[in-house]
Amino acid sequence: MRYTVWDPHAVRSFDRANLTQQQRALAEGVLRALEPGTYLSEHVAGANSAVLALTRSHHVLESHARVDQPRVGLTRTVLAQALSDVEAAVPAHSVTPNGAFVIGQAQQLLTLVNSAMVGSPTRVVKQTYAKQLEALVQPVASAVRSALATLWNGAVLTPAVAGQIRGQVAVLVALEGRDGLALRDDLVAAFSRGPVDAAKLAAILWPARKQYRVALTVSGTRLLEELDRLLPGAAQWPLVGPALPPGVPRSPAVRGLVTAVIGGVGSGTLVQVPVQAADAHSAIAQARRELTETLDQYAAGQRLLDLGLSPLSVVIDPTNRPLLTESRVSGGKSARPLTSGWSASLRPALRMANLAGQVDAPVASVALAWSAIESIGVTAADFETIAKACALHSVRQQLLSVYKSVTDSANAQLRHTRWYADSFVAVLAKAERSLAAADRGTTAAAQEAASRLTDSLAGIRRRQAEAQVNAAQLEKVLAPAIAVVRQNLLQGGDRDHPCNMSSWKLDLNDFLDAVLPRQASTPPTVQQTSDALTVLADVAGGLAREQLTAWQHRLAAPSALVDWLKGQQELFHGLLAWMYASRNLAIHTGQFSLPADILTAHAGRGIADLILEFLGHWHQDQRGRGLPDDAPRDIVIELAGRRDELVQHLGSAASCHPLNVATISAPDRDCWHRT
């Protein structure tokens, strides 16, 4: 879990745009939902979306009517989940009259479709319903944009409704093909210039697509015959040496691309693919997918050739300089194994999950992710069991996410104020040099410049003093709170970095105690930690403060936590059903492109990763105690049962204080009593 939304530049842009709490939570929430390192339950792939529900229900019903895939049982499951998703989206859409009307239409239609599917409707009836579902997609998408405008323009909304709108907006942004990092750069640039109205925000989230040309290199051949027929508009040039072939766009970026290929494989083909996309990075992703699928033709026609696509790409935009970029790869200082030794029962799942992350084709990635899940001994009949186990483990994940959000965001505020104060040193030195040069002049123009620079210098010093005071005041507020968090939650923290609040040493139960409502018996240290977290959250504002508040309310009433657990279970159940339907459509009908397949692939890998996380920790715990590994299927079943036991405890409890999240998904543990 790595969040990049809270960096000093983003924080400064939010401040310059004078964003309200509601606006800032929306901007941060959408950006974080699009980050690849976000937990699945907070990622755009797991967000509730009426648009996505209608899109998937249309596709599954149309395909079922046409080729009887998915089969009727799975089709009913997907349609039932679509109705549940639309019902959950009613509050978000009801903030505008038109939104309330169209979401009501969608709810009525899906209710009718689900009722009809209980029986055996004819193919014509199914196709008619499928067309009606498709016709509602765009009106519901328009309603999401209207809800965004309502939120951004200051309508008083509950945090729950505002959070639902964030999710609906994030999915719509992803469906339009917007790249998360490119969106962050565009939002930061716009906010840095001052306030942004709803129309401008919508134009940034959903910009008009424009024409790009993406240059890529293929190794293994110097010529792709009849490429222009298979990929209309594409151009190609043979690469046989360091010199650029005639007709190739000449720029340092293209030369760097060619040099890398020649140095690596000796020869190849430079291919230029025209695409229409929302931004440069989306254009690269689209072009790579189109060319990869086109290479399937050549791989089948020439089995002895080993054709490959270089990770380097150049995107050419008529309004900007060509950009040379490499496929994004996450990195770190070190890599840790899931377990300290081999867990034989997990090896097939580990292999399939790793392959799922390496495959470019989204539907193939979904199929491999399902294979990883299935290899632990579960089947499509176990959707509910898997969903319960995942929901239980997500309690731990989300509480950790709250901690990260609050501490990362507050630290970003502190880093920003320090950076801003320090930035005046270079500005001041430059202004002083300019004044000294002007003072040496004897002309009237030089004297006028010296006078102007003197006034400018005074203004810079005044702003520097203000920035230094602000930084000192913020540090005075945050330093004691950070010290308390480090002492009470992190065993003192990293002594070489006094502001570091890394979760590496975090005791989740201690953090949970600080989020739970106070009681008469609450120890002073817990109260102190709770106060410190409140200070950090208030300084952070935006999404971080909203997350902490949401979990404080959720833990204040056992029934609220039960509702959340049931919602998480429905989320995972729905994702598993659609994932399996996508896998079946790929295997049984050969469909390699499905609606929102990139989101489905991310969700599939996310579920596989989540399952491997709690299975790996379980086996690691057993290995540390000298016990044999439990069968993965038995672990999933036990955690599903533990989730049911937790719901029973919460149903009769007066508070959530007995909850034990530190070992909520560990072996031989009780998640309701601490030992």
Backbone hydrogen bonds, N-H to C=O, Kabsch-Sander energy under -0.5 kcal/mol:
donor,donor_aa,acceptor,acceptor_aa,energy
4,T,2,R,-0.5
7,D,5,V,-1.1
11,V,7,D,-2.4
12,R,8,P,-2.4
13,S,9,H,-2.0
14,F,10,A,-2.3
15,D,11,V,-2.0
16,R,12,R,-2.4
17,A,13,S,-1.7
18,N,15,D,-1.3
19,L,14,F,-1.6
24,R,20,T,-3.0
25,A,21,Q,-2.3
26,L,22,Q,-1.7
27,A,23,Q,-2.6
28,E,24,R,-2.9
29,G,25,A,-2.3
30,V,26,L,-2.6
31,L,27,A,-2.1
32,R,28,E,-2.6
33,A,29,G,-2.1
34,L,30,V,-1.1
35,E,32,R,-1.3
38,T,35,E,-1.4
42,E,39,Y,-1.9
43,H,39,Y,-0.8
43,H,40,L,-0.9
44,V,33,A,-2.6
46,G,43,H,-1.7
47,A,44,V,-1.1
53,A,49,S,-2.0
54,L,50,A,-2.5
55,T,51,V,-2.3
56,R,52,L,-2.7
57,S,53,A,-2.4
58,H,54,L,-2.4
59,H,55,T,-2.1
60,V,56,R,-2.9
61,L,57,S,-2.0
62,E,58,H,-2.5
63,S,59,H,-2.5
64,H,60,V,-2.1
65,A,61,L,-2.2
66,R,62,E,-1.7
67,V,63,S,-3.0
68,D,63,S,-0.5
68,D,64,H,-1.3
69,Q,63,S,-0.9
75,T,71,R,-2.5
76,R,72,V,-2.4
77,T,73,G,-1.7
78,V,74,L,-2.4
79,L,75,T,-2.4
80,A,76,R,-2.6
81,Q,77,T,-2.1
82,A,78,V,-2.1
83,L,79,L,-2.1
84,S,80,A,-2.1
85,D,81,Q,-2.5
86,V,82,A,-2.3
87,E,83,L,-2.5
88,A,84,S,-2.1
89,A,85,D,-1.1
90,V,87,E,-1.0
93,H,89,A,-2.0
94,S,90,V,-1.9
95,V,92,A,-0.7
96,T,93,H,-1.2
100,A,96,T,-2.3
101,F,97,P,-1.8
102,V,98,N,-2.6
103,I,99,G,-2.4
104,G,100,A,-1.4
105,Q,101,F,-1.9
106,A,102,V,-2.4
107,Q,103,I,-2.3
108,Q,104,G,-2.4
109,L,105,Q,-2.7
110,L,106,A,-2.5
111,T,107,Q,-2.0
112,L,108,Q,-2.2
113,V,109,L,-2.7
114,N,110,L,-2.6
115,S,111,T,-2.0
116,A,112,L,-2.4
117,M,113,V,-2.3
118,V,114,N,-0.6
118,V,115,S,-0.9
119,G,115,S,-0.5
119,G,116,A,-1.2
126,K,122,T,-2.2
127,Q,123,R,-2.5
128,T,124,V,-2.1
129,Y,125,V,-2.4
130,A,126,K,-2.5
131,K,127,Q,-2.1
132,Q,128,T,-2.0
133,L,129,Y,-2.4
134,E,130,A,-2.2
135,A,131,K,-2.0
136,L,132,Q,-0.7
136,L,133,L,-1.0
137,V,133,L,-0.5
137,V,134,E,-1.1
138,Q,134,E,-0.5
140,V,136,L,-2.1
141,A,137,V,-2.2
142,S,138,Q,-2.5
143,A,139,P,-1.7
144,V,140,V,-1.6
145,R,141,A,-1.6
146,S,142,S,-1.9
147,A,143,A,-2.4
148,L,144,V,-2.2
149,A,145,R,-2.0
150,T,146,S,-2.2
151,L,147,A,-2.4
152,W,148,L,-2.9
153,N,149,A,-2.1
154,G,151,L,-1.5
155,A,150,T,-1.9
157,L,155,A,-0.8
162,A,158,T,-2.7
163,G,159,P,-2.4
164,Q,160,A,-1.9
165,I,161,V,-2.3
166,R,162,A,-2.1
167,G,163,G,-2.0
168,Q,164,Q,-2.3
169,V,165,I,-2.7
170,A,166,R,-2.8
171,V,167,G,-2.2
172,L,168,Q,-1.9
173,V,169,V,-2.5
174,A,170,A,-2.4
175,L,171,V,-2.8
176,E,172,L,-1.3
177,G,174,A,-1.6
178,R,173,V,-1.8
183,L,179,D,-2.4
184,R,180,G,-2.1
185,D,181,L,-2.2
186,D,182,A,-2.2
187,L,183,L,-2.8
188,V,184,R,-2.8
189,A,185,D,-2.2
190,A,186,D,-2.2
191,F,187,L,-3.1
192,S,188,V,-2.0
193,R,189,A,-0.6
193,R,190,A,-1.0
194,G,191,F,-1.5
201,L,197,D,-2.4
202,A,198,A,-2.4
203,A,199,A,-1.9
204,I,200,K,-1.5
205,L,201,L,-2.6
206,W,202,A,-2.8
210,K,277,A,-2.3
212,Y,275,V,-3.1
213,R,316,I,-2.1
214,V,273,V,-2.7
215,A,213,R,-0.5
215,A,314,V,-3.5
216,L,214,V,-0.5
216,L,271,V,-3.1
217,T,312,L,-0.5
218,V,269,T,-2.7
219,S,308,G,-2.5
220,G,267,S,-0.5
225,E,223,L,-0.8
227,L,224,L,-1.3
229,R,226,E,-0.9
230,L,226,E,-1.5
231,L,227,L,-3.2
234,A,231,L,-2.2
235,A,272,Q,-2.1
237,W,270,L,-2.1
239,L,268,G,-2.9
240,V,238,P,-0.6
248,V,245,P,-1.7
251,S,249,P,-0.7
255,R,251,S,-2.5
256,G,252,P,-2.3
257,L,253,A,-1.9
258,V,254,V,-2.4
259,T,255,R,-2.8
260,A,256,G,-1.9
261,V,257,L,-1.6
262,I,258,V,-2.8
263,G,259,T,-2.5
264,G,260,A,-1.2
265,V,261,V,-2.8
266,G,261,V,-1.0
266,G,262,I,-0.7
268,G,239,L,-1.8
269,T,218,V,-2.4
270,L,237,W,-3.0
271,V,216,L,-3.4
271,V,269,T,-0.6
272,Q,235,A,-3.2
273,V,214,V,-2.9
273,V,271,V,-0.5
275,V,212,Y,-2.4
277,A,210,K,-2.0
277,A,275,V,-0.5
283,A,279,D,-2.0
284,I,280,A,-2.0
285,A,281,H,-2.1
286,Q,282,S,-2.4
287,A,283,A,-2.7
288,R,284,I,-2.7
289,R,285,A,-1.9
290,E,286,Q,-2.3
291,L,287,A,-2.7
292,T,288,R,-2.5
293,E,289,R,-2.3
294,T,290,E,-1.7
295,L,291,L,-2.3
296,D,292,T,-0.6
296,D,293,E,-0.6
297,Q,294,T,-1.5
298,Y,294,T,-0.8
299,A,295,L,-2.7
300,A,296,D,-1.9
301,G,297,Q,-1.9
302,Q,298,Y,-2.4
305,L,302,Q,-1.5
307,L,305,L,-0.8
308,G,219,S,-1.8
310,S,217,T,-2.4
310,S,308,G,-0.5
313,S,325,T,-2.8
314,V,215,A,-2.2
315,V,323,L,-2.3
316,I,213,R,-3.6
316,I,314,V,-0.5
317,D,315,V,-0.6
320,N,317,D,-1.7
323,L,315,V,-2.3
324,L,322,P,-0.5
325,T,313,S,-3.0
325,T,323,L,-0.5
327,S,311,P,-1.5
344,A,342,W,-0.8
346,L,343,S,-2.0
347,R,343,S,-0.9
347,R,344,A,-0.7
350,L,346,L,-2.8
351,R,347,R,-2.3
352,M,348,P,-2.5
353,A,349,A,-2.6
354,N,350,L,-2.0
355,L,351,R,-2.3
356,A,352,M,-2.4
357,G,353,A,-1.3
358,Q,354,N,-0.8
358,Q,355,L,-0.8
359,V,355,L,-1.6
363,V,592,F,-0.6
365,S,361,A,-2.1
366,V,362,P,-2.2
367,A,363,V,-2.3
368,L,364,A,-2.3
369,A,365,S,-2.4
370,W,366,V,-2.5
371,S,367,A,-2.0
372,A,368,L,-2.1
373,I,369,A,-1.9
374,E,370,W,-3.2
375,S,371,S,-1.9
376,I,373,I,-1.4
377,G,374,E,-1.8
378,V,373,I,-0.7
382,D,379,T,-2.0
383,F,380,A,-1.0
386,I,382,D,-2.8
387,A,383,F,-2.8
388,K,384,E,-2.2
389,A,385,T,-2.0
390,C,386,I,-2.5
391,A,387,A,-2.4
392,L,388,K,-2.2
393,H,389,A,-2.1
394,S,390,C,-1.9
395,V,391,A,-0.7
395,V,392,L,-1.1
396,R,392,L,-0.7
397,Q,393,H,-1.8
398,Q,394,S,-2.7
399,L,395,V,-2.0
400,L,396,R,-2.0
401,S,397,Q,-2.1
402,V,398,Q,-2.2
403,Y,399,L,-2.0
404,K,400,L,-2.4
405,S,401,S,-2.8
406,V,402,V,-2.5
407,T,403,Y,-2.5
408,D,404,K,-2.7
409,S,405,S,-2.2
410,A,406,V,-2.2
411,N,407,T,-2.4
412,A,408,D,-2.1
413,Q,409,S,-1.8
414,L,410,A,-1.9
415,R,411,N,-3.0
416,H,412,A,-2.4
417,T,413,Q,-2.2
418,R,414,L,-2.2
419,W,415,R,-2.9
420,Y,416,H,-3.0
421,A,417,T,-2.0
422,D,418,R,-2.6
423,S,419,W,-2.0
424,F,420,Y,-0.5
424,F,421,A,-0.9
425,V,422,D,-1.7
426,A,422,D,-0.5
427,V,423,S,-1.3
428,L,424,F,-3.2
429,A,425,V,-2.3
430,K,426,A,-2.2
431,A,427,V,-2.1
432,E,428,L,-2.4
433,R,429,A,-2.1
434,S,430,K,-2.1
435,L,431,A,-2.2
436,A,432,E,-2.4
437,A,433,R,-2.2
438,A,434,S,-2.1
439,D,435,L,-2.6
440,R,436,A,-1.1
441,G,438,A,-1.3
447,Q,443,T,-2.1
448,E,444,A,-2.4
449,A,445,A,-2.4
450,A,446,A,-2.5
451,S,447,Q,-2.1
452,R,448,E,-2.3
453,L,449,A,-2.9
454,T,450,A,-2.1
455,D,451,S,-1.8
456,S,452,R,-2.3
457,L,453,L,-3.0
458,A,454,T,-2.0
459,G,455,D,-2.0
460,I,456,S,-2.4
461,R,457,L,-2.4
462,R,458,A,-2.0
463,R,459,G,-2.4
464,Q,460,I,-2.5
465,A,461,R,-2.4
466,E,462,R,-2.2
467,A,463,R,-2.6
468,Q,464,Q,-2.6
469,V,465,A,-2.2
470,N,466,E,-2.6
471,A,467,A,-2.5
472,A,468,Q,-2.4
473,Q,469,V,-2.7
474,L,470,N,-2.6
475,E,471,A,-2.4
476,K,472,A,-1.9
477,V,473,Q,-1.6
478,L,474,L,-3.0
479,A,475,E,-2.6
481,A,477,V,-0.7
482,I,478,L,-3.0
483,A,479,A,-2.4
484,V,480,P,-2.0
485,V,481,A,-2.3
486,R,482,I,-2.5
487,Q,483,A,-2.2
488,N,484,V,-3.0
489,L,485,V,-2.3
490,L,485,V,-0.9
490,L,486,R,-0.8
492,G,486,R,-2.7
493,G,490,L,-2.2
495,R,493,G,-0.8
497,H,494,D,-1.5
500,N,497,H,-1.9
505,K,502,S,-0.7
506,L,503,S,-1.5
507,D,489,L,-1.1
508,L,506,L,-0.7
511,F,507,D,-2.0
512,L,508,L,-2.9
513,D,509,N,-2.5
514,A,510,D,-1.3
515,V,511,F,-1.0
515,V,512,L,-0.9
516,L,512,L,-2.2
522,T,519,Q,-1.5
527,Q,523,P,-2.0
528,Q,524,P,-2.6
529,T,525,T,-2.2
530,S,526,V,-2.6
531,D,527,Q,-2.4
532,A,528,Q,-2.0
533,L,529,T,-2.5
534,T,530,S,-2.0
535,V,531,D,-2.0
536,L,532,A,-2.4
537,A,533,L,-2.7
538,D,534,T,-2.5
539,V,535,V,-2.1
540,A,536,L,-2.5
541,G,537,A,-3.1
544,A,541,G,-0.7
545,R,541,G,-1.3
546,E,542,G,-1.9
547,Q,543,L,-2.8
548,L,544,A,-2.2
549,T,545,R,-2.4
550,A,546,E,-2.5
551,W,547,Q,-2.2
552,Q,548,L,-2.1
553,H,549,T,-2.3
554,R,550,A,-2.3
555,L,551,W,-2.2
556,A,552,Q,-0.6
556,A,553,H,-0.5
557,A,553,H,-0.6
557,A,554,R,-0.5
560,A,557,A,-1.0
561,L,554,R,-0.5
561,L,557,A,-1.4
562,V,558,P,-2.1
563,D,559,S,-2.3
564,W,560,A,-2.0
565,L,561,L,-2.4
566,K,562,V,-2.4
567,G,563,D,-2.2
568,Q,564,W,-2.5
569,Q,565,L,-2.3
570,E,566,K,-2.3
571,L,567,G,-2.2
572,F,568,Q,-2.5
573,H,569,Q,-2.5
574,G,570,E,-2.6
575,L,571,L,-2.3
576,L,572,F,-2.5
577,A,573,H,-2.2
578,W,574,G,-2.4
579,M,575,L,-2.5
580,Y,576,L,-2.5
581,A,577,A,-2.3
582,S,578,W,-2.6
583,R,579,M,-2.2
584,N,580,Y,-2.5
585,L,581,A,-2.5
586,A,582,S,-2.0
587,I,583,R,-2.4
588,H,584,N,-3.2
589,T,585,L,-1.4
590,G,586,A,-0.8
591,Q,585,L,-1.7
592,F,590,G,-0.8
597,D,594,L,-1.6
600,T,596,A,-2.1
601,A,597,D,-2.4
602,H,598,I,-2.0
603,A,599,L,-2.6
604,G,600,T,-2.8
605,R,601,A,-2.5
606,G,602,H,-2.5
607,I,603,A,-2.5
608,A,604,G,-2.2
609,D,605,R,-2.7
610,L,606,G,-2.4
611,I,607,I,-2.5
612,L,608,A,-2.4
613,E,609,D,-2.1
614,F,610,L,-1.9
615,L,611,I,-2.3
616,G,612,L,-2.8
617,H,613,E,-2.2
618,W,614,F,-1.8
619,H,615,L,-2.5
620,Q,616,G,-2.5
621,D,617,H,-2.4
622,Q,618,W,-2.1
623,R,619,H,-2.6
624,G,620,Q,-2.1
625,R,621,D,-0.9
625,R,622,Q,-0.5
626,G,623,R,-1.3
627,L,622,Q,-3.1
633,R,376,I,-0.6
635,I,631,A,-1.8
636,V,632,P,-2.2
637,I,633,R,-2.3
638,E,634,D,-2.4
639,L,635,I,-2.6
640,A,636,V,-2.2
641,G,637,I,-2.2
642,R,638,E,-2.2
643,R,639,L,-2.1
644,D,640,A,-1.7
645,E,641,G,-2.2
646,L,642,R,-2.3
647,V,643,R,-2.1
648,Q,644,D,-1.9
649,H,645,E,-2.6
650,L,646,L,-2.8
651,G,647,V,-1.8
652,S,648,Q,-0.9
652,S,649,H,-0.9
653,A,649,H,-0.7
656,C,555,L,-0.7
659,L,656,C,-1.8
660,N,671,C,-2.8
661,V,659,L,-0.5
664,I,661,V,-1.1
666,A,663,T,-1.6
669,R,666,A,-0.7
671,C,669,R,-0.5
673,H,670,D,-0.6
